[in-house]
Amino acid sequence: MAYYPQYGLDYNPEQNVPRTKTVTLNFKRQEILDDLKQYSFVIGDILNTNDEHARHQIQDIAEDGNIDRVTRVMNLCMAECREILFPYTKENVDVSELRTNALEAVEEYNIEMLVPDDFSSTTVTLLEQLIHEFIVARIMADWMSITNKQETATWLEKADDALTKIRRCKNKRTGRIRRKMHPFP
């Protein structure tokens, strides 16, 4: 086996086929926003106060004046997930790449991964669910840090738990691992 940069992982020249597959995880912005609205509504509804202003501040997570903050954190979460899945998401930097810090709200977020042939479909499903949960929990933690500090720790704990599980999924392997007897060829 040899490493071929155009395929990213091992390539078997005898079979003339890459030993990898491309998997794309797709996250719809509206589904994430719907989860955020539901959680924030419940938290605001059970808030132990008669202060309607405090209640609506929590519940208005996806309203016009607040959505920019949610978008920034959502973009950050997606970048963080791509980085955590680095062995599978590596992308080369262009010769002349220009980045701007402009706020960009996309309707769908994609994480494209180049995974080994024997990567499990169940692991991909679990990764998809965990990433969604991480994004929602991370945004909720950020929002609660602004509107209801008592809830922040709960959501940070949920986000950290999902992140730990994502890292575990990344490190799972199927099949045998063959190690050479000698470290040098």
C-alpha positions as a printed Julia matrix, in Angstrom:
185×3 Matrix{Float64}:
   0.0    0.0    0.0
   1.15   3.48  -0.74
  -0.1    6.93   0.08
  -1.57   8.87  -2.84
  -2.43  12.52  -2.1
  -5.26  12.69  -4.64
  -7.15  10.03  -2.66
  -6.09  11.11   0.8
  -5.69   7.61   2.23
  -4.27   4.28   1.11
  -4.72   3.25  -2.48
  -4.39  -0.26  -3.83
  -2.7   -0.01  -7.26
  -3.35  -3.71  -8.07
  -7.11  -3.23  -7.87
  -6.91   0.31  -9.29
  -9.5    1.54  -6.77
  -9.2    3.86  -3.82
  -9.81   2.2   -0.49
 -11.94   5.09   0.71
 -15.48   6.36   0.39
 -16.92   9.84   0.51
 -19.63  10.51   3.09
 -21.44  13.82   3.37
 -23.22  14.81   6.55
 -25.92  17.39   5.85
 -27.39  19.64   8.53
 -30.35  21.84   7.75
 -30.22  25.22   9.48
 -33.99  25.32   9.97
 -34.02  22.0   11.86
 -31.35  23.28  14.24
 -33.29  26.54  14.71
 -36.49  24.59  15.4
 -34.74  22.62  18.18
 -33.37  25.84  19.64
 -36.83  27.44  19.63
 -38.38  24.42  21.34
 -35.76  24.21  24.09
 -35.75  27.95  24.74
 -39.55  28.04  24.86
 -39.64  25.3   27.52
 -36.89  26.94  29.58
 -38.67  30.31  29.41
 -42.01  28.68  30.2
 -40.79  26.96  33.37
 -38.74  29.96  34.49
 -39.58  30.68  38.1
 -40.33  34.37  37.71
 -43.16  36.74  36.94
 -40.82  38.91  34.87
 -42.17  38.57  31.31
 -39.18  40.48  29.93
 -36.74  37.84  31.27
 -38.97  35.08  29.94
 -39.2   36.45  26.41
 -35.44  37.17  26.29
 -34.84  33.43  26.69
 -37.57  32.43  24.25
 -36.58  34.87  21.49
 -33.42  32.97  20.52
 -34.21  32.86  16.79
 -35.84  36.27  16.39
 -34.48  38.95  14.04
 -32.42  40.85  16.59
 -30.8   37.7   18.0
 -30.32  35.43  15.0
 -26.92  36.9   14.05
 -25.39  35.67  17.32
 -26.95  32.22  16.79
 -25.56  32.13  13.23
 -22.04  33.0   14.38
 -22.07  30.24  17.01
 -23.56  27.77  14.51
 -20.78  28.56  12.01
 -18.21  28.16  14.79
 -19.66  24.78  15.78
 -19.52  23.51  12.21
 -15.88  24.61  11.87
 -15.09  22.95  15.19
 -16.72  19.67  14.09
 -14.82  19.68  10.81
 -11.59  20.21  12.74
 -12.36  17.44  15.25
 -12.98  15.05  12.36
  -9.69  16.19  10.8
  -8.37  12.82   9.59
 -11.51  12.49   7.45
 -12.19  16.13   6.54
  -8.76  17.41   5.58
  -8.82  19.98   2.79
  -5.77  21.59   1.28
  -5.42  25.37   1.4
  -5.54  27.07  -2.0
  -2.45  28.82  -3.28
  -4.04  32.2   -2.65
  -6.88  31.87  -0.2
  -8.67  34.95   1.09
 -10.95  34.71   4.11
 -13.27  37.43   5.33
 -15.06  37.49   8.64
 -18.4   38.31   7.03
 -21.46  36.76   8.61
 -22.79  34.03   6.37
 -26.09  32.25   7.03
 -26.42  29.17   4.84
 -29.51  26.97   4.6
 -27.5   23.73   4.75
 -24.2   22.9    6.4
 -22.2   20.01   4.99
 -19.32  18.02   6.39
 -17.69  15.97   3.68
 -15.56  13.08   4.9
 -13.24  10.7    3.11
 -13.52   7.53   5.19
 -11.95   4.06   4.89
 -13.83   1.43   2.9
 -14.75  -0.48   6.03
 -16.08   2.54   7.95
 -19.41   1.59   9.49
 -22.68   3.14   8.39
 -23.88   3.01  11.99
 -20.9    5.14  13.03
 -21.81   7.69  10.36
 -25.4    7.79  11.66
 -24.17   8.23  15.22
 -21.79  11.0   14.16
 -24.62  12.8   12.4
 -26.85  12.67  15.49
 -24.05  13.65  17.88
 -22.99  16.63  15.77
 -26.58  17.89  15.66
 -26.84  17.55  19.45
 -23.47  19.28  19.93
 -24.5   22.24  17.78
 -27.82  22.69  19.57
 -26.29  22.33  23.05
 -23.41  24.68  22.25
 -25.72  27.37  20.9
 -28.04  26.98  23.88
 -25.08  27.3   26.26
 -24.0   30.51  24.52
 -27.54  31.91  24.57
 -28.11  30.98  28.21
 -24.82  32.65  29.14
 -26.44  35.87  27.92
 -30.03  35.43  29.1
 -30.16  32.92  31.98
 -26.78  32.14  33.54
 -28.15  29.35  35.78
 -28.78  27.15  32.7
 -25.36  27.69  31.1
 -23.53  24.87  32.92
 -26.19  22.31  32.0
 -25.91  23.07  28.3
 -22.11  23.24  28.37
 -22.07  19.8   29.97
 -24.35  18.45  27.22
 -22.13  19.99  24.53
 -18.95  18.56  26.11
 -20.57  15.13  26.39
 -21.52  15.17  22.69
 -18.01  16.36  21.77
 -16.42  13.52  23.74
 -18.64  11.01  21.95
 -17.79  12.53  18.56
 -14.09  12.09  19.33
 -14.71   8.46  20.3
 -16.55   7.83  17.03
 -13.69   9.34  15.09
 -11.26   6.94  16.7
 -13.36   3.8   16.17
 -12.08   1.3   13.68
 -13.57  -1.79  12.19
 -11.63  -4.79  11.08
  -8.13  -5.75  12.0
  -5.25  -3.4   12.52
  -2.07  -4.76  11.04
   1.12  -3.5   12.55
   4.51  -4.09  11.06
   7.0   -6.0   13.1
   9.7   -3.45  12.32
   9.17   0.3   12.43
  11.17   0.88   9.21
  10.59  -0.71   5.78
